[in-house]
Amino acid sequence: MATLYCFTSTGNSLYTAKALAEKLSGKVLPMHRRTAQCDDDVIGFVIPNYFWGIPRMVERFISEMQITNKTAYVFAVLTCGGPGFGELGNVRTLLSAKGIRLSYGVRLVSVTNYLPEYTPRDSEAIRQKVDGGITSIADAVNNRKSNWISASSFINKLIHNAYPNESCDQHFTVAPICTGCMTCQKVCPANNITMYEGKPTFQHKCEHCLACLHHCPVHSIDWKQKTQGKERFRNAGITLDELIAFNNHGGE
């Protein structure tokens, strides 16, 4: 049995995890704030690249989870928007501390969606490359392939230090056009949003995933002065209802 754990905000990682799970006859579970335990033979992590590293919630989840099958084949897929290296070294280090080997790791280039710096550019060509990459990864996992996973470098640490902290949500603004639909609250993987007088308020445990910003149906949420007027993004293969169902897991 294969279990894949996923962290997602725009759906890139969830799309990849679901497609892989189908090819591996496995299941996909969210990375949340409660401790997980897994004894399956195949364990995968599908996560996004955040500032040449991994999200805080992913670090906590992997460091706290219990992997009871010490001979499990473990792999990781890092969805990213472009060049980089060393990010999977973080995953390797976290698992090594548990006596678990990360056998296989790969970066999968998807649509860039970090809105404060970029404008998403989706295309059929990118989608086809993603699907081809997923097929290659599934073949590698089914054949229990191993590869060399680069360690996290000084450059990784330098860039990752720019990853906004959990209080970065103080820089979100909510425009009067907000309808109080609660989509932002439901889609937040960190359970960081509550509603007060029909408007979202932020609880300072933000992962800076920008799911709230991307999925607001009226584009009422912005971050600093860097996202106004920019096109929002959701992976074309994932619906908003799927994201909500996956990320809205009882506040855990």
GIVENZI-V178320 format. One record per backbone hydrogen bond with DSSP energy under -0.5 kcal/mol. CO is the residue of the C=O (numbers start at 1). NH is the residue of the N-H. If there is no record, write none. Layout:
((CO,NH) (CO,NH))
//
This chain:
((1,41) (1,42) (2,27) (3,44) (4,29) (5,46) (6,31) (10,235) (11,15) (12,16) (13,17) (14,18) (15,19) (16,20) (17,21) (18,22) (19,23) (20,24) (21,25) (21,26) (22,25) (25,2) (27,4) (29,6) (30,32) (36,66) (38,68) (38,69) (41,73) (42,3) (43,75) (44,5) (45,47) (45,77) (46,7) (47,79) (48,50) (49,51) (50,53) (53,50) (55,59) (56,60) (57,61) (58,62) (59,63) (60,64) (61,65) (65,67) (66,38) (66,68) (68,70) (69,72) (72,74) (73,43) (74,103) (74,104) (75,45) (76,106) (77,47) (77,79) (78,108) (79,49) (80,110) (86,89) (87,90) (87,91) (88,92) (89,93) (90,94) (91,95) (92,96) (93,97) (95,98) (95,100) (96,99) (101,74) (101,103) (103,147) (104,76) (106,78) (107,109) (108,80) (113,115) (114,117) (114,118) (118,120) (123,127) (124,128) (125,129) (126,130) (127,131) (128,132) (129,133) (130,134) (131,135) (132,136) (133,137) (134,138) (135,139) (136,140) (137,141) (138,142) (139,143) (140,145) (141,144) (148,150) (153,157) (154,158) (155,159) (156,160) (157,161) (159,162) (160,163) (165,168) (166,169) (166,206) (167,170) (168,171) (169,172) (171,224) (173,175) (173,222) (175,178) (182,186) (183,187) (184,188) (188,191) (192,203) (194,201) (196,199) (199,196) (201,194) (210,214) (211,215) (212,216) (216,219) (220,175) (222,173) (222,224) (223,226) (227,230) (231,120) (235,238) (239,243) (240,244) (241,245) (242,246) (243,247) (244,248) (247,249) (249,252) (252,33))
//
